[in-house]
């Protein structure tokens, strides 16, 4: 059970990171403020570091990870592009990122609770990812 829960939790973290980095990449071209751009790029780099760590653990378990749900990814892309088409401002970017972070924290917390038998290393990664998402949501407040 430990191995199965560990792999499942790591897969969900992998998919969440992919979703987060794709969202950041989608909004970055629309960002005007240098501070906001720096904040997003820093967060993106932290996501990539965690993903490297996750990929290493998944490789140890002979698992390829998980891509984000295609429907969720499509809906996120559509929402981002529709909102930015109406109002291409840093406030809109901050609003979109805050919504995404909150959804990420919620779903990752649910998976952390669901896969309670996962090894501590996987739980630690999930907690760090949750913290990273929560911190980005806090950082966005100044741009709302």
PyMOL commands that set and color helices and strands:
alter all, ss='L'
color gray80, all
select helices_A, chain A and resi 2-28+34-60+70-86+90-114+120-143
alter helices_A, ss='H'
color red, helices_A
deselect
rebuild
show_as cartoon
